Amino acid sequence: MIWLFRKDIASRLVVRATVSMVILASFAAFADAQTAAPTRTLLASQRENGVLAFTAQVNDVNGQPVSEGSVSFETAKGSLGSVFVRDGVATLNLTNPPAWARTVTAVYHGDSAFAASSAATTVVGQQASTVPGFTVTASPSSFTVTPGQYETVNLTITSQNSFSGQVNLSCAGAPGGGGCNFNPVIVTPPANGSALSSMQIVTVAGSGVLNGRAKPLSGSGTAYAVIVPGLLALAGLGALRRRNFAALRVLGVALLLTAGALGLTACNPRYSYEHYKPSPNYGTPPGNYTIVVSAYSSNGTAITQATSSDPSCAGAVCVAMTVQ
């Protein structure tokens, strides 16, 4: 009975401790959310010379422009792209906007200093084009990773006006040491349908670095490189002094030769390291990166591609990547 009573008390204490930890974690998350300053996002669209421009303006509660984070331009069928905020403004220009993109929402993702916010706008329609083509959308189009992690972005290639050709995918702007892998790299959407491709963006973790310098060779290796050949050399000299024993003299010569060979081979890695030190891998540098996804199709005589005219995103769709 006493054992059961103690066990019941222990179970209650565990439950209470668990509940307390959950409550404390909730308060911590709430406190972190409160530290982020509220923001307000405004979105406007304009069509001129065949280019559809989306301009998102992000300010704090005092009306001051925000210069952190990114804005993604979302539709019901996926993201048209993401752009980093500069001086409170994020602009995306599309030369081949999807005909179905009637309502676009600008989502400011925020960070530890600024809270997220969003705004929507209705795109003014235009006369539908009859030229076959395709559009590309991404999900997600804005993300944050640490060196060594990767992110998978799902790309949707949608046919317009009965386009059904092969579309080749590529990317540019990946940080040093990283890259993009497509699966598949060539897709063929059905006429007036869509096809999918996954793009994996990889980063590299740092290695071979110790306090900003390359890791040296271990001391034990250097010690063995000196001690072992030295002992063999001493044994060889001792054998050579035995003039009355020819066999020992031959053994002494063999030991000296072995000691010399071991000394040379053991010192060779040390010499190579001292004079040709390996380059340390510092990993993917922290920062903001705009990954530009390009998509084009060719029938041998004509090239069809989905493009944007934004100087920082001259491709089918742009992805905002932040490495912490």
C-alpha positions in Angstrom: 0.0 0.0 0.0 2.8 2.4 0.9 4.5 1.6 -2.4 1.3 2.3 -4.4 0.8 5.5 -2.5 4.3 6.7 -3.2 3.9 5.8 -6.9 0.6 7.8 -7.1 2.3 10.8 -5.6 5.2 10.5 -8.0 2.8 10.3 -11.0 1.0 13.4 -9.9 4.3 15.3 -9.5 5.3 14.3 -13.0 2.0 15.5 -14.4 2.2 18.8 -12.6 5.8 19.3 -13.7 4.8 18.6 -17.3 1.8 21.0 -17.1 4.1 23.7 -15.6 6.6 23.3 -18.4 3.9 23.6 -21.1 2.6 26.8 -19.4 6.0 28.3 -19.2 6.7 27.5 -22.8 3.4 29.1 -23.8 4.3 32.2 -21.8 7.8 32.3 -23.4 6.3 32.0 -26.9 3.8 34.7 -26.1 6.5 37.0 -24.8 8.6 36.4 -27.9 5.6 37.3 -30.1 5.1 40.5 -28.1 8.7 41.6 -28.7 8.2 41.7 -32.4 7.0 45.2 -33.5 3.7 45.2 -35.4 3.8 46.1 -39.1 1.4 47.2 -41.8 1.6 46.1 -45.4 0.0 47.9 -48.4 -0.2 46.4 -51.9 -0.8 48.1 -55.2 -0.6 46.7 -58.8 0.0 48.5 -62.1 0.0 47.3 -65.7 2.1 49.2 -68.2 3.6 48.2 -71.6 2.7 44.6 -71.0 4.4 44.4 -67.6 2.3 43.7 -64.4 4.0 45.4 -61.4 3.2 44.6 -57.8 4.5 47.0 -55.2 4.3 46.2 -51.5 5.0 48.8 -48.9 5.9 47.6 -45.4 5.9 50.1 -42.4 6.0 49.8 -38.7 3.2 51.3 -36.5 5.0 54.7 -36.5 4.9 54.8 -40.3 8.7 54.2 -40.6 9.8 51.9 -43.5 11.0 48.4 -42.6 14.1 47.1 -44.3 14.2 43.5 -43.0 12.6 40.3 -44.1 10.9 39.4 -47.4 7.5 39.7 -49.1 5.9 36.8 -51.1 3.2 37.5 -53.7 0.7 34.7 -53.2 -2.2 33.5 -55.3 -4.7 30.6 -54.9 -2.5 28.5 -57.1 0.9 29.3 -55.7 3.4 32.0 -55.2 4.5 34.3 -58.0 7.8 34.9 -56.3 9.4 36.5 -53.2 11.4 39.7 -53.0 13.5 41.1 -50.1 12.3 44.4 -48.6 14.5 47.4 -49.2 13.7 50.8 -47.6 10.2 49.5 -46.9 9.4 48.5 -50.5 9.3 45.1 -52.3 8.5 45.2 -56.0 7.8 42.3 -58.4 7.5 42.9 -62.1 5.9 40.1 -64.3 6.2 40.1 -68.1 4.2 37.0 -68.4 1.6 37.1 -65.6 -0.8 34.1 -65.2 -4.2 34.9 -66.7 -5.8 33.3 -63.6 -4.0 35.6 -61.1 -7.0 37.8 -60.3 -6.4 38.3 -56.6 -2.8 38.6 -55.3 -1.8 38.8 -51.6 1.4 40.3 -50.4 2.6 38.4 -47.3 5.4 40.1 -45.2 7.0 37.2 -43.3 8.7 39.3 -40.7 11.5 38.2 -38.4 12.5 38.4 -34.7 12.2 42.2 -34.8 9.0 42.8 -36.9 5.8 40.9 -36.9 4.2 39.5 -40.1 1.4 41.2 -42.0 -0.3 41.0 -45.3 -2.5 42.8 -47.8 -4.4 41.8 -51.0 -5.3 43.5 -54.2 -7.4 42.7 -57.3 -5.6 42.6 -60.6 -7.2 44.6 -63.4 -8.0 42.1 -66.2 -6.7 42.5 -69.7 -7.4 41.0 -73.1 -6.4 37.4 -72.9 -3.4 36.3 -75.0 -3.8 33.6 -77.6 -0.1 32.7 -77.7 0.8 29.3 -76.2 3.0 29.6 -73.1 3.3 28.6 -69.5 3.7 30.0 -66.0 5.7 28.9 -63.0 4.7 29.2 -59.3 6.6 28.2 -56.2 5.7 26.9 -52.7 7.3 28.1 -50.5 9.0 31.0 -52.1 10.5 32.4 -48.9 12.3 30.5 -46.2 15.2 30.5 -43.6 17.8 27.9 -43.1 21.1 27.4 -41.2 24.3 26.1 -42.9 24.1 22.4 -43.5 20.3 22.4 -43.9 18.3 22.2 -47.1 14.8 23.3 -48.3 12.5 21.7 -50.9 10.5 24.1 -53.1 7.6 22.7 -55.1 7.4 24.3 -58.6 4.1 24.2 -60.6 4.4 24.6 -64.3 1.0 25.5 -65.8 0.1 25.5 -69.5 -1.6 28.4 -71.1 -3.4 28.4 -74.5 -2.8 24.6 -75.0 1.0 24.7 -74.5 2.3 21.2 -74.2 6.0 21.3 -74.8 9.0 20.2 -72.7 10.1 22.8 -70.1 13.7 22.9 -68.9 14.4 24.2 -65.4 17.6 25.8 -64.0 18.5 28.2 -61.2 21.0 30.9 -60.4 21.9 32.9 -57.3 22.6 30.0 -55.0 25.1 30.8 -52.2 28.7 29.5 -52.4 29.0 25.8 -51.6 25.3 25.3 -52.2 23.2 24.6 -55.3 19.8 23.5 -56.7 18.7 20.0 -57.6 15.5 19.5 -59.7 13.4 16.4 -59.8 12.7 16.2 -62.6 14.7 18.9 -64.4 12.6 18.6 -67.5 8.7 18.6 -67.2 6.0 18.4 -69.8 2.7 19.9 -68.7 -0.4 18.7 -70.5 -2.3 21.1 -72.7 -4.1 23.6 -70.3 -2.9 21.5 -67.4 0.0 21.6 -65.0 3.1 19.5 -64.0 5.2 19.5 -60.9 8.9 19.6 -60.1 10.6 19.7 -56.7 13.7 21.9 -56.3 16.0 21.1 -53.5 18.2 24.0 -52.4 21.2 22.9 -50.3 23.7 24.6 -48.0 27.0 23.5 -46.6 28.0 23.3 -42.9 31.5 24.5 -41.9 34.1 21.8 -41.3 37.9 21.7 -40.7 37.8 25.0 -38.9 39.1 25.7 -35.4 39.0 29.3 -34.2 39.1 30.5 -37.8 42.1 28.3 -38.6 42.6 24.9 -40.1 42.9 22.0 -37.6 46.6 21.0 -37.1 47.9 17.5 -37.1 47.6 15.6 -33.9 50.6 15.6 -31.6 50.5 11.8 -31.2 51.2 11.3 -34.9 54.2 13.6 -34.8 55.5 11.7 -31.7 55.2 8.3 -33.3 57.0 9.7 -36.4 60.1 10.5 -34.3 60.1 7.8 -31.6 59.6 4.7 -33.7 62.3 5.5 -36.3 64.6 6.7 -33.5 64.3 3.4 -31.5 65.0 1.4 -34.7 68.0 3.5 -35.4 69.5 3.0 -32.0 68.9 -0.8 -32.2 70.6 -0.8 -35.6 73.7 1.1 -34.3 73.9 -1.3 -31.4 73.8 -4.3 -33.7 76.6 -2.8 -35.9 78.9 -2.5 -33.0 78.8 -6.3 -32.5 81.8 -6.9 -34.9 82.0 -10.6 -34.0 78.5 -11.4 -35.1 78.0 -11.0 -38.9 74.3 -11.7 -38.6 73.8 -8.9 -36.1 75.7 -6.5 -38.3 73.4 -7.4 -41.2 70.4 -6.9 -38.9 71.8 -3.5 -37.9 72.0 -2.4 -41.5 68.4 -3.5 -42.1 67.2 -1.7 -39.0 68.9 1.5 -40.1 67.4 1.4 -43.5 64.0 0.7 -42.0 64.4 3.6 -39.6 65.4 5.9 -42.5 62.4 4.8 -44.6 60.0 5.3 -41.7 61.4 8.7 -40.9 61.0 9.9 -44.5 57.5 8.5 -44.9 56.3 9.8 -41.5 57.7 13.3 -42.1 56.3 13.5 -45.6 52.7 14.2 -44.4 53.9 16.8 -41.9 56.0 18.5 -44.6 53.0 18.4 -47.0 50.7 19.9 -44.3 53.2 22.7 -43.4 53.8 23.7 -47.0 50.4 22.9 -48.6 47.8 23.3 -45.9 44.3 22.2 -46.8 41.8 24.9 -47.3 39.2 25.0 -44.5 35.5 24.8 -45.4 33.7 27.7 -43.7 30.3 26.6 -45.0 27.6 28.7 -46.6 28.0 32.3 -45.5 25.0 33.9 -43.7 23.0 36.4 -45.6 20.0 37.0 -47.9 20.0 35.2 -51.3 17.6 35.5 -54.2 17.4 32.2 -56.0 16.2 32.8 -59.6 14.5 29.9 -61.3 14.5 30.0 -65.1 12.2 28.0 -67.3 12.3 27.7 -71.1 11.0 25.5 -73.9 12.2 25.2 -77.5 10.7 23.4 -80.5 13.9 23.8 -82.5 12.9 27.1 -84.1 11.3 29.2 -81.3 11.9 29.6 -77.6 9.2 30.0 -75.1 10.0 31.1 -71.6 8.4 32.4 -68.4 10.2 35.6 -67.3 10.0 38.6 -65.0 11.6 41.9 -65.7 12.6 42.7 -62.2 16.4 43.4 -62.3 17.0 41.3 -59.2 14.8 38.4 -60.5 15.1 38.0 -64.2 13.6 34.5 -64.3 10.4 32.5 -64.2 10.1 32.9 -60.4 12.3 34.1 -57.6 12.8 32.5 -54.2 13.9 34.5 -51.1 16.4 32.5 -49.1 17.9 33.6 -45.7 20.9 31.8 -44.2 21.3 32.4 -40.5 
